[in-house]
Structures are given as structure tokens and as C-alpha cells.
Amino acid sequence: MMHGPRTFPDHELSARDQARDYYLRDRESATDKCGYCNVDVIWRELLPAESRVFKYTSTKIVWSNNGKIKKGIPATVEHIVPLSEGGGNLKINLMAACFECNQQAAADRRNRPRTKEKTRILKGKW
């Protein structure tokens, strides 16, 4: 029996999208501060409805509001304790970060030395 590609219902979001939706649930302002470098970041999802987005990349967002062109840095959701290390999508574990800081934090986590326990477990000597 041949089956087509698996499809997911619309309500099933990725962990990243769930975290973003949860973090933005009660926010009113489209601006925030990066938790690492303290630069102003913009939540595209919270821009006023009359705004028109012209360009959106990981490092730049350009939009118009009331006829004025504005530029900013898009915001991302950063898990303080990563999901892979047992962190959850609770608000206390989430913060805003600019894309570059978010990527740098992930790289730092990948490169840090493992604890003795994790090393022993991975080697099968626990």
C-alpha cells in the first residue's frame, strides 16, 4: 500500500514557533532589547497592521509606518537553557535576542566541554 507524504495539522508547530508564539502572547510593543548585546530588536509579528514590510532577512528588517521608512534588526527567541538540555518553553526560560547573538550562543554551547557525567554516558561507561 502506497502512502503519500505525511502532513501535519496546522496546530502542530515546531518547538521554535511554539516558543516564539508563547513569548509574544502578551506583548504589545514590537520593539525589545537583545538579552546579550542590549541592542533594539524588532518583532516582525508585532509591527502595526498598517506597516508594510519591504525587506526581511536574518540581519535586517525594513518597513514603512505612516509613510516613513524604518530599519531594524529582527528579533529571535533564545532559550536560556536549550531544549536539548532539558529547558522548556516557559517564559522564564525565553528571552529576545538578535540573530547574531542567538547564533553565537548556539556556537558557544556546541563548543563548550562536556561534563564528566555526559562524557561517561556517551562512552557507555556509566
C-alpha positions as CSV (number, residue, x, y, z in Angstrom):
1,M,0.0,0.0,0.0
2,M,1.4,3.4,-1.1
3,H,1.1,6.4,1.2
4,G,1.6,10.0,0.3
5,P,3.8,12.4,2.2
6,R,2.9,12.8,5.8
7,T,1.1,16.0,6.6
8,F,0.7,17.7,9.9
9,P,-2.3,19.6,11.1
10,D,-2.0,23.4,11.2
11,H,-2.0,23.4,15.0
12,E,1.2,21.4,15.3
13,L,4.0,23.9,15.4
14,S,7.8,23.4,15.7
15,A,9.3,23.9,19.1
16,R,10.8,27.2,17.9
17,D,7.5,28.5,16.6
18,Q,5.8,27.5,19.9
19,A,8.4,29.3,21.9
20,R,8.0,32.5,19.8
21,D,4.2,32.4,20.0
22,Y,4.3,31.9,23.7
23,Y,6.9,34.7,24.2
24,L,4.9,37.1,22.1
25,R,1.5,36.2,23.6
26,D,1.1,39.2,26.0
27,R,3.4,41.7,24.4
28,E,2.1,44.9,22.9
29,S,5.2,46.6,21.7
30,A,7.1,45.5,18.5
31,T,10.4,46.5,20.0
32,D,12.5,44.7,22.5
33,K,16.1,44.5,23.7
34,C,18.6,41.7,22.8
35,G,19.3,39.9,26.1
36,Y,23.0,39.7,25.1
37,C,24.1,42.9,23.5
38,N,21.2,45.1,24.5
39,V,20.6,46.4,21.0
40,D,17.0,47.3,20.0
41,V,15.3,44.4,18.1
42,I,12.0,44.3,16.2
43,W,9.3,41.6,16.3
44,R,8.0,41.4,12.8
45,E,4.9,39.7,14.0
46,L,4.0,42.7,16.2
47,L,4.5,45.5,13.8
48,P,1.4,47.6,13.4
49,A,-1.1,46.2,10.9
50,E,-0.8,49.3,8.6
51,S,3.0,48.7,8.3
52,R,4.4,47.4,5.1
53,V,7.5,45.2,5.3
54,F,9.8,45.7,2.3
55,K,12.8,43.5,3.3
56,Y,13.1,40.8,5.9
57,T,16.3,38.9,6.3
58,S,18.0,37.4,9.4
59,T,20.0,40.6,9.9
60,K,17.8,43.4,8.6
61,I,14.2,44.4,8.5
62,V,13.0,47.4,6.5
63,W,9.4,48.6,6.8
64,S,7.2,51.7,6.4
65,N,5.0,53.1,9.1
66,N,3.0,56.3,8.5
67,G,4.9,56.9,5.3
68,K,8.4,56.8,6.9
69,I,10.9,54.1,6.1
70,K,12.4,52.5,9.2
71,K,15.1,49.9,9.6
72,G,15.8,47.5,12.4
73,I,17.3,44.2,13.5
74,P,14.8,41.3,13.6
75,A,14.3,39.6,17.0
76,T,14.6,35.8,17.6
77,V,13.6,33.8,20.7
78,E,16.5,32.5,22.7
79,H,16.1,29.6,25.1
80,I,18.3,30.3,28.1
81,V,18.5,26.6,28.9
82,P,18.3,24.9,25.5
83,L,15.5,22.4,24.8
84,S,18.2,19.8,24.1
85,E,19.5,20.2,27.7
86,G,16.0,20.0,29.3
87,G,14.9,23.6,29.1
88,G,11.3,24.3,28.2
89,N,9.1,26.8,26.5
90,L,8.3,28.6,29.8
91,K,8.5,32.4,29.7
92,I,11.2,32.3,32.4
93,N,13.4,30.3,30.0
94,L,12.9,32.6,27.0
95,M,14.4,35.9,26.0
96,A,14.7,38.1,23.0
97,A,18.0,38.0,21.1
98,C,19.2,39.4,17.8
99,F,20.1,36.8,15.2
100,E,23.9,37.2,15.5
101,C,23.8,36.8,19.3
102,N,21.5,33.8,19.1
103,Q,23.8,32.1,16.6
104,Q,26.9,32.9,18.7
105,A,25.2,31.5,21.8
106,A,24.4,28.3,20.0
107,A,28.0,28.0,18.7
108,D,29.4,28.6,22.2
109,R,27.1,25.8,23.5
110,R,28.3,23.4,20.8
111,N,32.0,24.1,21.6
112,R,31.9,24.0,25.4
113,P,33.4,21.0,27.1
114,R,31.0,18.3,28.2
115,T,30.6,17.4,31.9
116,K,32.2,14.3,33.2
117,E,28.9,12.6,33.5
118,K,27.8,13.3,29.9
119,T,31.2,12.1,28.6
120,R,30.9,8.8,30.6
121,I,27.3,8.3,29.4
122,L,28.2,8.8,25.8
123,K,31.1,6.4,26.1
124,G,28.8,3.8,27.7
125,K,30.7,3.7,30.9
126,W,28.1,5.0,33.3
